Amino acid sequence: MKKRRKILALAVTIVMCLALLAACGPTEGGVQTPAPPPAPPSPPPAPGTAPGGDTAIERPPEDVVNFADHIDILMDNNMLGVVSTLVPGSTGSPARWTFMLIYDRLVENLGGRGFEPGLATEWSTTDYQTWRFTLREGVTFHNGDPFTAQDVVDTVFLAQEANTGVAIQAWRSVDRVNVINPHTIEIVLRNVNVEFLFDISATGGSILNRRAITANEEEGPWIGTGAFSVSGFATNDYVMFARNDNYWGEPPHTASLRLRFVPEIGARAIMLENGETQLIMTGGLGPVDADRLAADPNFNILPVMQNGPFLIGFNMNDPIAGDLNFRKAVAHALYLPDVALAAFGSGGVAPTDGAYWGYHMEFRHPNLPLREFDQAKAREYLEASIWNGEEIEIAVTLATVADGLVMVQHQLGQVGIPVTINRMDTSAFGAYATYADNQSQLVAHSATMELNASSIRPHLMPGGALNRASYNNPSVTGLLEAAGTMTDANARRAAYIEVQEIVHEEIPFFAFIYREFMAAAVPGIGGITFSTNMTHDLRYIFWDLDE
């Protein structure tokens, strides 16, 4: 019976979603009132907001739980060379989990169900171009500096000066920040942007401490106002976190966390079984280990369907990969169910349509056909392309995706295309496959997509952090820029539908796997909010030692 209660605590999706909906408060005149603490009406989500997709793990009352002081967490992707929202490559899941722990944002996204106060307690706009925010008082950074309006000004400056990383995606549209007083700001955008709250509620919208960054370029970016501070960091290995006892919000239950990378897939499950770790995060389990742990009553398993697909991107600046006939040949040569099975076992999900879009994302095109597996057609397109027998390189970082690429390698070989798989760590991959400087012909990686359609911009806009194909189509750029100015949901939908149709025809990227991720934990682990965009919130994780 006790085991049943633990499983129910993990699978409390519907209950927690309803609770979050109820917490949003009444809606009057299309304006949603955010959750307590009380606040005046805040602007609604951008028209056409997608349905929610987050899953929360229930947290028991404080006075009945024997909380552990420390939790060890394993991940499938190594950390960056630095912890910062300002650097290229800061898009991987572990980086986003870290940013959620150490930083705060002006507003927090409730998984497509609206927004709640963060470092801003109130906000308003009348035209979606000029936004007024009242900032929370009594907040301090980890270094003791008080949080004020100047920190928002500094964050925007740092993001736009760096012009890379996830920060620029949040603050790119800002023209200026007017300081009304130390706790009131007016943000004026270059154009109308109905998606602005989505932009700044993502991890790229995290508020930074400019003084700390100026003093120490390596460790200064660690300084935030978040529930945890960075207490130790080893490049491409681990991050240690210590609870921020001066946190303005609800205090975390756990004194310290370690988020670490173990490259061997099978070793992670063994470490969990041996008591060396308490949690393997989503993506950290191979298919065989996931099935074994799911059948073991001593562990709790929670599946989370990823929103963004794993994708194959073509280097549009490479003569061969930039040839549309070659890209069509690759698309028709692949039997994706076998690729998904090779990568993730029963957790791999092959696409059933041709949309390059998030699984739960708003305005997903319903009628784009999947390019069928047809080796004869693939050979016809090859014959029409400029490819002349050259070996093709695919760059990748995740081990499980690399396993799927072995099947891709086999299937492309069947139509005569020799393939080399170049697997590298996250930092090297981030530098190797960047916009306008992609050194590989094909890339395979996870696509970070939120529930809002505007999150496609980093994939398709020139200079986008996730535009590893170096794709630059002025028509698509214009549609994406225009969509952010459209207050009419039908007009926005039409713009994003057209974007998908163009991308489907040109194939700079295509989705080749979706995945149902499995998190595995020892009994008593809870307090996590799992998100379909893989930006999981670990701030209130706990380990009940009495379970």
C-alpha positions in Angstrom: 0.0 0.0 0.0 2.9 2.3 0.8 4.4 1.8 -2.7 1.0 2.6 -4.2 1.0 5.9 -2.4 4.4 6.8 -3.6 3.5 6.1 -7.2 0.4 8.3 -6.9 2.5 11.1 -5.5 4.6 10.9 -8.6 1.7 10.8 -11.1 -0.3 13.7 -9.7 -0.5 15.4 -13.1 -4.1 16.3 -13.3 -4.5 17.3 -9.6 -1.6 19.7 -9.7 -2.6 21.2 -13.1 -6.1 21.9 -11.7 -4.5 23.4 -8.6 -2.4 25.7 -10.7 -5.4 26.7 -12.7 -7.3 27.5 -9.6 -4.4 29.5 -8.2 -4.5 31.8 -11.2 -7.6 33.5 -9.9 -10.6 34.9 -11.7 -10.6 36.4 -15.2 -12.3 39.6 -15.8 -12.4 41.3 -19.2 -9.8 38.9 -20.6 -7.3 39.9 -18.0 -5.9 37.3 -15.7 -5.2 38.0 -12.0 -2.0 36.2 -10.9 -1.7 33.9 -8.0 -1.2 35.2 -4.4 0.4 37.3 -3.2 -2.4 39.6 -4.3 -1.7 41.7 -7.4 -3.6 44.0 -9.7 -4.7 42.5 -13.0 -1.8 41.4 -15.2 -1.8 41.2 -19.0 -3.2 38.0 -20.4 -1.0 35.4 -22.1 -0.4 36.2 -25.8 -3.5 35.3 -27.9 -3.6 31.7 -28.8 -1.8 30.4 -25.8 -1.1 26.7 -25.9 -2.6 24.3 -23.3 -0.5 23.4 -20.3 2.0 20.6 -20.3 3.7 20.5 -17.0 3.7 17.7 -14.4 4.3 18.4 -10.8 5.3 16.0 -8.0 3.3 16.5 -4.9 5.1 18.0 -1.8 4.0 16.9 1.6 3.6 19.2 4.6 6.8 20.4 6.2 6.0 19.2 9.7 5.5 15.5 8.7 8.6 14.9 6.6 12.1 14.0 7.6 14.0 15.8 4.8 17.5 14.7 3.8 20.1 17.5 3.7 21.6 16.5 0.4 20.4 15.0 -2.9 22.6 13.7 -5.7 21.2 13.9 -9.2 22.5 12.3 -12.4 22.1 13.6 -15.9 22.7 12.5 -19.4 24.3 15.6 -20.7 27.5 17.3 -19.4 27.6 20.9 -18.3 29.0 23.8 -20.2 32.5 25.2 -19.9 30.9 28.0 -17.8 27.6 28.5 -16.1 26.1 31.5 -17.8 23.0 32.5 -19.9 25.4 34.7 -22.0 27.4 32.0 -23.7 26.8 29.9 -26.8 25.5 26.4 -26.1 23.7 27.3 -22.9 20.6 25.6 -24.3 21.0 22.0 -22.9 18.7 20.7 -20.3 21.2 20.7 -17.4 22.0 24.3 -18.1 18.3 25.2 -17.9 17.8 23.2 -14.7 20.8 25.2 -13.3 19.4 28.5 -14.3 16.1 27.7 -12.7 17.9 27.0 -9.4 20.2 30.0 -9.2 18.3 32.8 -10.9 14.8 34.3 -10.9 12.9 36.0 -13.7 10.5 38.9 -13.6 7.6 36.5 -14.3 7.2 32.8 -14.2 5.4 30.7 -16.8 2.7 28.4 -15.6 3.2 25.9 -18.4 1.0 27.7 -20.9 -1.7 28.6 -18.4 -0.6 32.1 -17.8 2.1 33.8 -15.7 2.7 34.4 -12.0 4.8 36.9 -10.1 8.5 36.4 -9.9 10.8 39.3 -9.3 8.0 41.5 -10.6 4.8 41.5 -8.4 2.7 43.5 -10.9 2.8 44.2 -14.6 0.6 45.8 -17.3 0.6 47.0 -20.9 -2.0 48.6 -23.0 -0.3 48.1 -26.4 2.1 45.2 -26.1 5.0 47.5 -26.8 5.4 49.5 -23.5 5.3 47.3 -20.4 5.3 48.5 -16.8 6.7 46.3 -14.0 6.5 46.8 -10.2 9.6 45.0 -8.8 9.7 42.9 -5.6 11.3 44.7 -2.6 13.6 43.1 -0.1 15.3 40.7 -2.6 19.1 40.3 -2.5 21.6 38.6 -4.8 23.8 35.7 -3.5 26.6 38.3 -3.0 24.4 40.5 -0.8 23.7 43.2 -3.4 20.0 44.4 -3.3 17.9 43.7 -6.3 16.7 47.0 -7.9 15.5 48.3 -11.2 19.1 48.9 -12.3 19.6 45.1 -12.4 17.0 44.8 -15.1 18.7 47.5 -17.1 22.1 45.8 -16.6 20.7 42.4 -17.6 19.3 43.7 -20.8 22.6 45.5 -21.5 24.6 42.3 -20.9 22.3 40.2 -23.1 22.4 42.6 -26.0 26.2 43.2 -25.6 26.9 39.4 -25.7 24.3 38.9 -28.5 24.4 35.1 -27.9 23.3 32.5 -25.5 19.8 32.1 -24.2 19.7 35.7 -22.8 19.5 37.4 -26.1 16.4 35.4 -27.0 14.6 36.9 -24.1 15.8 40.5 -24.4 16.4 41.0 -28.1 13.2 43.0 -28.7 13.9 45.6 -25.9 14.7 49.1 -27.1 15.1 50.7 -23.7 14.4 50.3 -20.0 13.2 53.4 -18.2 13.8 53.4 -14.4 10.8 55.1 -12.8 12.1 54.5 -9.3 14.2 51.7 -7.7 11.4 49.3 -7.9 9.4 50.4 -10.9 10.5 50.1 -14.5 9.1 50.7 -18.0 10.3 48.4 -20.7 9.8 49.8 -24.2 10.1 47.3 -27.1 11.3 48.1 -30.6 7.9 46.8 -31.9 4.7 45.4 -30.6 5.4 42.0 -29.1 2.5 40.0 -27.8 5.0 37.2 -26.9 7.2 39.3 -24.6 6.1 37.6 -21.4 6.8 34.2 -22.9 10.3 35.5 -23.9 11.3 36.8 -20.4 9.8 33.9 -18.5 12.1 31.5 -20.2 15.5 30.8 -18.5 17.1 33.4 -20.9 15.1 36.0 -19.0 17.0 35.4 -15.7 18.2 38.5 -13.9 21.9 38.9 -13.7 24.3 40.8 -11.4 26.5 43.0 -13.6 28.9 44.0 -10.8 29.7 40.3 -10.1 30.1 39.5 -13.8 32.4 42.6 -14.3 34.6 41.5 -11.3 34.9 37.9 -12.3 33.9 36.8 -15.8 34.0 33.0 -14.9 32.2 33.0 -11.5 30.3 36.3 -11.7 27.5 34.8 -13.8 26.8 32.3 -11.0 25.4 35.2 -8.9 21.6 35.3 -9.0 18.7 35.9 -6.6 17.6 32.3 -6.8 16.7 29.6 -4.3 20.2 28.1 -4.6 23.7 29.4 -5.1 26.5 27.6 -6.9 28.9 26.2 -4.3 31.2 24.2 -6.7 31.6 23.7 -10.4 33.8 21.4 -12.5 33.7 22.0 -16.2 31.8 19.2 -18.1 31.4 17.3 -14.8 29.2 18.6 -12.1 27.6 21.7 -10.4 27.1 21.8 -6.6 24.4 24.0 -5.1 23.8 25.3 -1.6 20.5 26.5 -0.3 20.0 30.3 -0.3 18.8 30.9 3.3 18.1 34.5 2.4 15.8 33.6 -0.5 12.8 35.9 -0.8 10.4 33.1 -1.7 9.4 29.8 -0.1 12.6 28.3 1.3 13.9 25.0 -0.3 13.7 21.8 1.7 17.1 20.5 0.8 20.4 22.1 2.0 22.5 21.0 -0.9 22.3 19.4 -4.4 24.8 18.0 -6.8 23.9 17.8 -10.5 26.5 15.6 -12.2 27.2 14.0 -15.5 28.0 10.3 -15.7 28.8 9.5 -19.4 28.2 5.7 -19.2 24.5 5.1 -19.6 24.5 1.7 -17.8 26.5 3.1 -14.9 23.8 5.6 -14.0 21.2 2.9 -13.3 23.8 0.8 -11.3 24.6 3.9 -9.2 20.9 4.4 -8.4 20.6 0.7 -7.4 23.7 0.9 -5.3 22.6 4.0 -3.4 25.3 6.2 -4.9 22.6 8.6 -6.2 19.0 9.4 -5.5 17.7 10.5 -8.9 18.4 10.0 -12.6 16.8 12.9 -14.5 14.8 12.6 -17.7 17.1 11.4 -20.5 19.6 9.7 -18.2 18.3 6.2 -18.6 18.9 3.9 -21.5 15.9 1.8 -22.8 17.0 -1.4 -21.2 17.7 0.2 -17.8 14.4 2.1 -17.9 12.4 -1.1 -18.4 14.3 -2.9 -15.6 13.8 -0.1 -13.1 10.2 0.3 -14.1 9.6 -3.3 -13.1 11.5 -2.9 -9.8 9.1 -1.9 -6.9 12.1 -0.3 -5.1 12.1 2.6 -7.5 9.7 5.2 -8.7 9.4 6.0 -12.4 7.8 9.0 -14.0 7.5 9.3 -17.8 7.5 12.8 -19.3 6.7 13.3 -23.0 9.2 15.8 -24.5 7.7 18.8 -26.3 10.6 19.5 -28.7 11.8 16.8 -31.1 15.2 15.5 -31.7 16.1 16.7 -35.1 18.5 16.4 -38.0 19.7 19.7 -39.4 21.5 20.3 -42.6 24.3 22.8 -42.9 22.7 25.2 -45.5 26.2 26.7 -46.2 27.7 23.4 -47.2 27.4 22.7 -51.0 26.1 19.2 -50.5 23.9 19.6 -47.5 22.6 22.9 -48.9 21.3 21.0 -52.0 17.5 20.5 -51.6 17.6 17.3 -53.7 20.2 15.9 -51.3 18.1 16.8 -48.3 15.1 15.2 -49.8 17.1 12.0 -50.5 18.1 11.8 -46.8 14.5 12.3 -45.7 13.2 9.6 -47.9 16.0 7.1 -47.1 15.1 6.9 -43.3 12.7 4.6 -41.7 12.1 6.6 -38.5 10.4 3.9 -36.3 13.6 1.9 -36.5 15.7 4.9 -35.7 13.5 5.8 -32.7 13.7 2.2 -31.4 17.5 2.1 -31.8 17.9 5.4 -29.9 15.4 5.1 -27.0 13.7 1.6 -27.2 10.1 1.7 -26.2 10.5 5.4 -25.1 11.2 6.5 -28.7 8.4 7.9 -30.7 8.7 8.3 -34.5 7.0 11.4 -36.0 3.7 10.7 -37.8 3.6 14.0 -39.7 6.1 16.4 -41.3 5.8 19.3 -38.9 9.0 20.7 -37.5 7.3 21.8 -34.3 6.9 21.0 -30.6 4.7 18.1 -29.7 2.5 20.3 -27.4 3.2 23.6 -29.1 0.6 26.1 -30.1 -0.3 26.4 -33.8 1.2 23.1 -34.8 0.4 22.4 -38.5 -2.1 19.5 -38.7 -1.6 18.5 -42.3 2.0 18.4 -43.3 2.8 15.0 -44.7 5.7 12.9 -43.4 8.1 12.1 -46.2 7.6 8.4 -46.7 10.3 5.9 -46.5 11.1 5.2 -50.1 14.6 4.1 -51.0 13.9 4.3 -54.8 12.8 7.9 -54.5 15.8 8.6 -52.3 18.1 7.3 -55.0 16.3 9.5 -57.6 16.9 12.6 -55.5 20.5 11.6 -55.0 21.0 11.3 -58.7 19.6 14.8 -59.2 21.8 16.3 -56.5 25.4 17.5 -56.7 26.5 14.7 -54.3 29.1 12.5 -56.0 29.8 9.8 -53.5 31.4 11.9 -50.8 31.3 10.7 -47.2 28.9 12.8 -45.0 29.5 13.8 -41.4 26.8 14.0 -38.7 27.8 15.8 -35.5 26.0 14.8 -32.2 26.5 15.0 -28.5 24.0 12.8 -26.7 24.9 9.1 -26.4 21.4 7.9 -26.9 20.9 10.0 -30.0 24.2 8.7 -31.3 22.8 5.2 -30.9 19.9 6.2 -33.2 22.4 7.7 -35.6 24.0 4.3 -36.0 20.6 3.2 -37.6 20.6 6.4 -39.7 24.1 5.5 -40.8 23.0 2.1 -41.8 19.9 3.3 -43.7 21.7 6.0 -45.6 24.3 3.4 -46.4 21.6 1.3 -48.1 21.1 4.1 -50.7 24.8 4.6 -51.1 25.6 7.5 -48.8 28.6 6.8 -46.5 28.3 8.4 -43.1 30.7 9.3 -40.3 29.2 10.0 -36.9 31.2 12.6 -35.0 30.2 12.4 -31.3 31.6 15.1 -29.0 30.9 16.7 -25.6 28.4 19.5 -25.3 30.9 22.3 -25.2 32.7 21.1 -28.3 29.5 20.5 -30.1 28.3 24.0 -29.2 31.4 25.5 -30.8 31.5 23.1 -33.7 27.9 23.6 -35.0 26.9 27.3 -34.7 25.1 29.7 -36.9 27.2 30.7 -39.9 30.1 28.6 -38.6 28.9 25.0 -38.8 31.8 22.7 -39.5 29.6 19.6 -40.0 27.3 18.8 -42.8 24.5 17.4 -40.7 23.8 17.8 -37.0 21.6 15.9 -34.7 20.4 17.4 -31.4 17.5 18.0 -29.1 15.3 21.0 -30.0 14.4 23.2 -27.1 10.9 24.4 -27.7 8.4 26.0 -25.3 4.6 25.7 -25.6 4.4 29.1 -27.3 5.0 29.3 -31.0 7.5 32.1 -30.6 10.0 29.6 -29.2 10.7 28.5 -32.7 12.6 31.8 -33.4 16.0 30.6 -32.1 15.8 27.7 -34.6 14.9 29.6 -37.7 16.0 33.3 -37.2 19.5 34.4 -38.5 21.9 34.1 -35.6 19.6 32.1 -33.4 21.2 30.0 -30.7 19.6 26.8 -32.0 19.9 27.6 -35.7 22.6 25.1 -36.3 21.6 24.8 -39.9 22.6 28.4 -40.6 19.1 28.8 -42.1 18.3 32.2 -43.4 15.1 32.7 -45.3 14.0 36.4 -45.4 10.3 35.3 -45.9 10.5 33.1 -42.7 12.3 35.8 -40.8 9.7 38.4 -41.8 6.8 36.1 -40.8 8.4 35.4 -37.4 9.0 39.0 -36.7 5.4 39.9 -37.8 3.8 37.2 -35.7 5.0 38.8 -32.6 3.1 42.0 -33.4 -0.2 40.3 -34.1 -2.8 40.6 -31.4 -5.3 38.6 -33.4 -4.8 34.9 -32.7 -6.0 33.8 -36.1 -3.5 36.1 -37.9 -0.7 34.7 -35.7 -1.8 31.2 -36.4 -1.7 31.8 -40.2 1.8 33.3 -39.9 3.1 30.3 -38.0 1.3 27.8 -40.3 3.0 29.5 -43.3 6.4 29.2 -41.6 5.9 25.5 -41.1 4.9 25.1 -44.7 8.0 26.8 -46.0 10.3 24.9 -43.6 8.6 21.6 -44.6 9.4 22.4 -48.3 13.0 23.6 -47.8 14.0 21.0 -45.1 16.7 22.9 -43.2 15.7 20.6 -40.3 13.3 17.8 -39.8 12.1 16.0 -36.7 13.3 12.4 -36.6 12.5 11.3 -33.0 10.2 12.4 -30.2 10.8 10.8 -26.8 9.0 9.8 -23.7 11.7 10.5 -21.0 11.9 8.5 -17.8 13.0 9.9 -14.5 14.0 7.3 -11.9 14.2 7.9 -8.2 14.6 6.2 -4.9 11.5 6.2 -2.7 10.8 9.5 -1.0 12.0 11.8 -3.8 9.5 14.5 -4.7 8.9 18.2 -5.1 10.0 18.4 -8.7 8.0 20.1 -11.5 8.7 18.3 -14.7 8.0 20.3 -17.9 7.4 19.1 -21.4 10.0 21.6 -22.6 12.6 19.9 -20.3 13.1 23.0 -18.2 12.5 21.0 -15.0 12.2 22.9 -11.8 14.3 21.4 -9.0 14.0 24.2 -6.5 11.7 22.3 -4.1 13.0 18.8 -4.6 13.0 16.8 -1.3 14.0 13.3 -0.1 11.8 12.0 2.6 14.0 9.7 4.5 11.1 7.9 6.2 9.8 6.5 2.9 
